[in-house]
Amino acid sequence: MKHPAPTPAAPARPRYITAAGERRLREELTQLWKIERPQVTAAVHEAAKNGDRSENGDYIYGKRRLREIDRRVRYLSRRLEQVRVVRAPPTDRGRVYFGAWVTLEDEDGETSRYRIVGADEFDATQGLISMDSPLARALLGKRLDDEVRVNTPGGERVVCVIAIDYETPRPD
């Protein structure tokens, strides 16, 4: 019996991140590795001196926290190697691309402002939406005054692009 040839895997999409997002991840990595981990290690060392470790809450919690820190440090280190930092705005600033701040107006005249960012930096409370979200995917490539239809859990929503802005990059 002849087996079909395996299909080649699709090339991985680049994992984009803004310069500000990269900076935040690097700051978190530094905080964990240089500050928090040494403090927790010292606390675990002190707790270990107190005898029976099986009932020593400080020791047990400290060891658990060290595992959490180490797991996050490994993740951040790998992630920072994988991401592609977008430092410059696109040449065509009249279209919505990665990193854009987009101001939208809905059918009721309500406005909202979002920035299209990488998956590692989205935060809806700050208006940062992942480029993989339905809204961002619908906005990418649109121009000023374009109407955009977005399928949401509450039904289809129509918004109009009323402003597109790009941050000026800070010198690193």
Summary of the structure (lengths in Angstrom):
residues: 172
radius of gyration: 22.7
end to end distance: 59.4
largest distance: 69.7
contacts: 434
relative contact order: 0.15
helix: 40%
strand: 26%
